[in-house]
């Protein structure tokens, strides 16, 4: 059922939204200097029911901006990059798969979505954060990312209560598509993975929502991440893989 014309009130039941997809520019192919990168254990692609075979995951991180200094290649998660001989991560090349980086070790603090492409400095993946800290100390693959098969429900209040909507596309402004509130109280990710942003236009704090984490259930905004201090969500998009 399509969403009716916009009004001050949103629908009281989950509704599948049918909106034009957001255009994302094509991703250019990458070339990584294998002589400079230290290889880690190669992991096999994972299979998820209903999604098929997940892509192979590979990322190269650099200690300095613009792909300079010591570097390290990963094909699986790293809970502390200092254990791999790096003091920090300041530039990144994602060759395949989708990843999420974290401000602190053990996957804590600010979250940064890392899709296939080049990130020469912190500003390239920070989402224009007002809280500026150029630090990335751990990262992991997002195995369940499936751009064409992502679906989630957002709810007005905690514990999946109140008005709700079903999302299966990219939404640079939730208000523009009929969600009149600046906050989201809880979420259920049915399949795939999304990145939610604090402000419209995919800006501000980032929250990675995955169907394989918490069984896809995020009952309270405090479940979104250790860095979350507000339920404010104003744009959401599917994660590329």
C-alpha positions in Angstrom: 0.0 0.0 0.0 1.4 3.4 -1.0 1.8 6.2 1.5 -1.0 8.9 1.0 -0.3 12.5 0.5 1.8 14.0 3.3 -0.2 15.2 6.3 0.7 16.3 9.9 0.0 12.8 11.1 1.8 9.7 10.0 0.2 6.3 9.5 -0.7 4.3 12.6 0.4 1.0 11.1 3.6 -0.1 9.3 3.4 0.9 5.7 5.7 -0.1 2.8 6.9 3.2 1.3 7.3 3.4 -2.5 9.7 6.3 -3.1 12.2 7.0 -5.9 15.6 5.5 -5.0 18.5 7.9 -4.1 21.0 8.0 -6.9 24.5 7.0 -5.8 27.4 7.6 -8.2 29.2 4.5 -9.5 32.1 3.3 -7.4 35.5 3.3 -9.1 37.7 0.3 -9.1 40.7 0.4 -6.7 44.3 -0.5 -7.0 46.1 -1.6 -3.8 49.8 -1.8 -3.4 50.1 -5.4 -2.2 53.8 -4.9 -1.4 53.0 -2.3 1.2 50.0 -4.1 2.7 50.5 -6.9 5.3 48.0 -9.7 4.6 45.9 -11.2 7.3 44.1 -14.5 7.3 41.8 -14.9 4.3 38.2 -15.7 5.2 35.7 -17.4 3.0 32.5 -15.5 1.9 29.5 -16.2 4.2 26.1 -17.5 3.1 22.9 -15.9 4.5 19.5 -17.5 3.8 17.5 -15.4 1.4 20.5 -13.3 0.5 22.8 -15.7 -1.3 26.6 -15.5 -1.0 28.0 -12.5 0.8 30.8 -10.6 -1.0 34.5 -11.1 -0.1 35.7 -8.5 2.4 39.0 -6.6 2.1 40.1 -3.3 3.4 43.5 -1.6 3.7 44.0 1.0 6.4 46.8 3.6 6.6 48.3 5.3 9.6 48.5 8.7 7.8 46.2 10.7 5.6 46.2 10.3 1.8 47.2 6.6 2.1 50.7 7.3 3.6 52.6 5.7 6.4 52.3 2.2 7.7 49.4 0.1 6.4 47.6 -3.1 7.1 45.2 -5.2 5.1 42.2 -6.9 6.7 39.7 -9.5 5.5 38.0 -10.0 8.9 37.4 -8.0 12.0 40.0 -6.2 14.1 39.2 -5.3 17.7 42.3 -3.1 18.3 44.5 -1.8 15.5 47.3 -1.2 17.9 47.7 -4.9 18.3 48.6 -4.8 14.5 51.3 -2.3 15.0 49.3 0.9 14.0 48.8 3.9 16.3 45.7 5.1 14.5 43.8 4.9 11.2 43.7 8.2 9.2 42.9 6.9 5.6 41.2 3.9 4.2 40.7 1.9 1.0 37.8 -0.5 1.0 38.3 -2.9 -1.9 35.3 -5.1 -1.3 32.4 -5.5 1.1 30.9 -3.1 3.6 32.6 -2.3 6.9 32.0 -0.3 10.0 34.8 1.5 11.8 34.7 2.5 15.5 36.3 5.4 17.4 37.6 3.1 20.2 38.9 -0.4 20.4 36.5 -3.4 20.9 34.0 -1.8 18.6 33.0 1.1 20.9 32.4 4.8 20.4 31.5 6.7 17.2 30.5 4.5 14.2 31.6 5.1 10.6 30.1 3.4 7.6 32.9 2.3 5.1 31.6 1.2 1.7 33.7 0.3 -1.3 35.9 3.3 -2.3 38.7 5.6 -1.0 38.7 7.7 2.2 41.8 9.9 2.1 41.1 11.6 5.5 38.7 11.5 8.4 36.2 14.0 6.9 35.6 11.6 4.0 33.8 9.1 6.3 32.8 11.1 9.4 29.4 12.2 8.2 30.2 15.9 9.0 30.2 15.2 12.7 30.2 18.3 15.0 32.0 16.2 17.5 35.4 16.1 15.8 37.8 13.4 16.9 40.2 11.9 14.3 40.4 8.4 15.7 39.5 5.0 14.4 40.7 2.1 16.5 38.7 -1.0 15.5 36.6 -2.2 12.5 34.6 -5.2 11.3 32.7 -6.4 8.2 29.0 -5.9 7.8 28.2 -9.4 6.6 24.5 -9.0 6.2 24.6 -5.9 4.0 22.3 -6.5 1.0 21.4 -3.3 -0.8 18.6 -4.8 -2.9 17.1 -6.8 -0.1 17.1 -4.5 2.9 13.9 -3.9 4.9 13.2 -2.4 8.3 10.5 -0.9 10.5 10.8 2.3 12.5 8.6 3.0 15.5 7.6 6.2 17.3 8.4 5.0 20.8 10.5 2.4 22.6 9.6 -1.3 22.5 8.1 -1.1 19.1 5.1 1.0 20.1 3.3 3.9 18.6 3.1 4.9 14.9 5.4 3.0 12.6 6.6 2.8 9.0 8.3 0.2 6.8 11.4 1.3 4.9 13.0 -0.5 2.0 14.8 2.4 0.2 17.0 5.4 0.8 15.6 8.4 2.6 17.7 11.6 2.7 14.9 13.2 4.8 12.4 11.2 6.9 10.3 14.4 7.3 9.9 14.8 3.6 8.5 11.2 3.2 6.0 11.8 6.0 7.7 11.0 9.3 6.9 14.2 11.1 8.9 13.6 14.2 12.7 14.2 14.5 13.1 11.1 16.6 12.8 7.3 16.2 12.1 5.3 19.4 12.9 1.8 18.3 13.6 -0.2 15.1 13.3 -3.7 13.7 15.6 -4.7 10.8 14.0 -7.5 9.0 16.8 -8.1 6.5 19.9 -6.4 5.3 21.6 -3.4 7.0 21.0 0.3 7.2 22.9 3.3 8.3 20.8 5.9 10.2 21.9 9.5 10.5 21.2 12.2 13.1 20.4 14.9 10.6 18.9 15.1 7.1 21.1 14.6 4.1 23.1 11.7 5.7 24.9 14.0 8.2 25.8 13.8 11.8 26.1 10.7 14.1 25.9 7.4 12.3 24.2 4.3 13.6 24.6 1.0 11.9 21.5 -1.2 12.1 21.9 -4.9 11.1 19.5 -7.8 10.9 22.1 -10.1 12.5 22.7 -7.9 15.5 20.2 -8.2 18.4 18.2 -10.4 16.0 17.4 -7.2 14.2 15.6 -5.8 17.3 16.6 -2.3 18.6 14.1 -1.8 21.4 15.5 1.4 22.7 17.7 4.1 21.1 20.4 3.3 23.6 20.8 0.0 21.8 22.1 1.8 18.7 25.6 2.1 20.0 27.7 3.1 22.9 28.0 6.6 21.5 24.3 7.2 21.2 23.0 10.1 23.4 19.8 11.0 21.6 16.9 9.3 19.6 17.2 11.9 16.9 17.2 10.2 13.4 16.4 12.3 10.3 17.8 10.3 7.4 18.3 6.6 6.7 19.8 4.6 3.8 20.6 1.1 2.8 24.2 0.0 3.1 26.0 -0.7 -0.2 28.0 -4.0 -0.4 
